[in-house]
Amino acid sequence: MLIRGLLFDKDGTLFRYSETWDTWCKVILEKLSNGDATLLQRLADSIEFDLKSQKIKSKSVVIAGTTHEVAEHLVSALPHWSIGALETFLNEQVNDLPLAEVTPLRAYLATLRLRGLKIGVMTNDSETNALAQLTRGGLNPKKDFDFVAGYDSGFGAKPAPEPLLAFAKAVDLPASEVAMVGDSLHDLMAGRHAGMKTIGVLTGPARKEDLSSLADVVLPDISHIPTYLDSLIR
């Protein structure tokens, strides 16, 4: 099994999920509810955020959905907001959130480059947020990646295969020689639909048993990928 390209999800894959997105949910819910405890609970329920534990629940739309989809869930409790305005607000709240690299990413990506691998990112976040977050993480999106796309980049969103196939086309590789790497079922479903290999990682909310049915392999985190790739050619 030859793998010449790696397409990474962003949150829960390159960056640990809870440090960023649990905080994001807390911030946006507090701002939108503006001190109204009843509204705060309604908003939290609409996106399945546990106010007591301050954590996203396992089936929340936030985990694998787009910002637009999150806005669609929240707007039911916010009749004076449009979905478009809410989506813009949600995207604006990402900029100052904490980031926690799963592994030192600059060194890690350099190691992958030395192997001759093509590297991309496909996230159900917006492209603007993805580029900004990668930059805040100390990376140069234009140099460290061959491809960066969000749900609004013109290729669609996961679990559809089109954004993954756009990466394969951009780096001139057959889909069968690309692995989709992610922490959610949406990532792995997209990989399967695209005819790619699938690598699950456990740095997001999902457990191994959640991912196993759609993953060729489930690894603790992305730092284990080089060893896994070596095992394929022995």
DRENGUVO-891015 format. One record per residue (C-alpha): residue in one letter; x, y, z. Coordinates in steps of 0.02 Angstrom, whole numbers, padded with zeros to 5 digits, always signed. Each point is the difference from the previous one (the first is absolute). Layout:
BEGIN
aXYZ ...
END
This chain:
BEGIN
m+00000+00000+00000 l+00090+00156-00063 i-00042+00167+00081 r+00076+00154-00083 g-00117+00133+00066 l-00074+00042+00170 l-00155+00109+00017 f-00027+00056+00179 d-00154+00061+00088 k+00043+00150+00109 d-00088+00000+00168 g+00022-00158+00100 t+00136-00057-00121 l+00136+00132-00016 f-00061+00092+00155 r-00079-00078+00153 y-00186+00024-00009 s-00061+00044+00173 e+00125+00139+00036 t-00067+00102-00145 w-00181-00047-00029 d-00064-00026+00177 t+00065+00176+00033 w-00080+00065-00161 c-00170-00070+00049 k+00010+00077+00173 v+00046+00171-00073 i-00133+00005-00136 l-00139-00063+00113 e+00039+00129+00134 k+00004+00141-00127 l-00159-00053-00089 s-00099-00028+00161 n+00058+00167+00075 g-00034-00051+00180 d-00166-00088-00033 a+00018-00169+00086 t-00153-00075-00085 l+00062+00050-00172 l+00174-00064+00043 q-00072-00172+00035 r-00104+00001-00159 l+00151+00046-00104 a+00108-00132+00084 d-00133-00132-00030 s-00014+00049-00184 i+00183-00044-00032 e+00015-00135+00135 f+00122+00091+00114 d+00004-00055+00182 l-00002+00157+00107 k+00046-00096+00158 s+00157-00082-00068 q+00033+00141-00125 k+00028-00129-00135 i-00073-00041-00170 k-00105-00158-00001 s+00051-00143-00113 k-00140+00027-00127 s+00009+00189-00009 v-00011+00084-00170 v+00155+00099+00051 i+00111-00154-00014 a-00013-00032-00185 g-00123+00129-00066 t+00038+00161-00091 t-00019+00170+00080 h-00155+00023-00108 e-00076-00159+00073 v+00039+00057+00177 a-00087+00165-00039 e-00152-00094-00064 h-00014-00089+00168 l+00024+00156+00106 v-00117+00113-00098 s-00153-00097+00061 a+00027+00085+00169 l+00048+00169-00075 p-00147+00064-00102 h+00077+00172-00026 w+00156-00072-00083 s+00016-00057-00180 i+00101-00156-00037 g+00123+00102-00104 a+00031+00128+00137 l+00018-00136+00129 e+00124-00095-00109 t+00105+00157-00017 f-00004+00026+00189 l+00052-00180+00033 n+00147+00013-00119 e+00058+00161+00083 q+00011-00085+00170 v+00135-00123-00054 n+00145+00120-00017 d+00058+00012+00181 l-00033-00177+00059 p+00137-00108+00077 l+00090-00126-00109 a+00084-00161+00056 e+00104-00090-00130 v-00015-00188+00006 t+00187-00008-00036 p+00123+00138-00047 l-00071+00028-00172 r+00140+00091-00091 a+00125-00139+00037 y-00131-00133-00034 l-00048+00070-00170 a+00184+00018-00046 t+00022-00185+00037 l-00145-00043-00116 r+00073+00111-00135 l+00165-00093+00009 r-00098-00158-00041 g-00063+00082-00160 l-00180+00007+00060 k-00128+00125-00063 i-00089+00082+00145 g-00169+00086+00012 v-00133+00059+00122 m-00187-00016-00027 t-00111+00066+00139 n-00184+00032+00023 d+00053+00166+00075 s+00010+00148-00119 e+00155+00020-00108 t+00037+00170+00077 n-00006-00072+00175 a+00107-00148-00053 l+00136+00111-00073 a-00002+00115+00152 q+00006-00145+00123 l+00143-00086-00090 t+00095+00164-00002 r-00031+00030+00186 g+00065-00176+00027 g+00167+00055-00069 l-00022-00073-00174 n+00009+00075-00173 p-00153-00069-00090 k+00069+00042-00172 k+00166-00088+00030 d-00042-00138+00124 f-00150-00066-00096 d-00038-00036-00181 f-00185+00030+00026 v-00111+00082+00132 a-00189+00000-00018 g-00152+00036+00107 y-00184-00033-00024 d-00014+00163-00095 s+00146-00025-00121 g-00111-00058-00142 f+00021-00188+00016 g-00135-00038+00129 a+00014-00069+00176 k+00035-00169+00077 p-00068-00134-00003 a-00017+00035-00187 p+00152-00062-00097 e+00020+00151-00115 p+00118+00103+00111 l+00111-00152+00025 l+00004-00034-00186 a+00045+00183-00028 f+00156-00029+00105 a+00047-00155-00099 k-00022+00097-00161 a+00101+00148+00065 v+00149-00110+00043 d-00020-00113-00152 l-00025-00162+00097 p-00129-00137-00023 a-00122-00005+00146 s+00058-00176+00040 e+00172+00069+00046 v-00068+00129+00123 a-00048-00027+00182 m-00133+00106+00084 v+00052+00029+00181 g-00132+00053+00125 d-00081-00016+00169 s-00182-00012-00053 l-00115-00114-00097 h-00029+00141-00125 d+00186-00002-00041 l+00005-00187-00023 m-00164-00008-00096 a+00067+00131-00120 g+00159-00101-00021 r-00096-00158-00039 h-00114+00089-00123 a+00153+00072-00088 g+00085-00170-00015 m+00141+00050+00116 k+00086-00087+00144 t-00066+00055+00170 i+00099+00032+00158 g-00096+00037+00160 v+00080+00093+00146 l-00055+00012+00181 t+00034+00184+00034 g-00181+00052-00023 p-00161-00051+00088 a-00018-00169-00086 r+00058-00164+00075 k+00089-00141-00090 e-00159-00103-00010 d-00089+00147-00082 l+00127+00010-00141 s+00054-00180-00028 s-00135-00047-00124 l+00054+00134-00124 a+00187+00010+00033 d+00138-00104-00076 v+00091+00035+00163 v-00034+00099+00158 l+00153+00083+00078 p+00020+00095+00164 d+00048+00158-00096 i+00083+00059-00160 s+00176-00022+00068 h-00023-00187-00024 i-00029+00015-00188 p+00183-00013-00056 t+00020-00165+00092 y-00163-00061-00074 l+00057+00047-00176 d+00163-00094+00029 s-00099-00155+00049 l-00088+00001-00168 i+00159-00023-00100 r+00086-00132+00105 
END
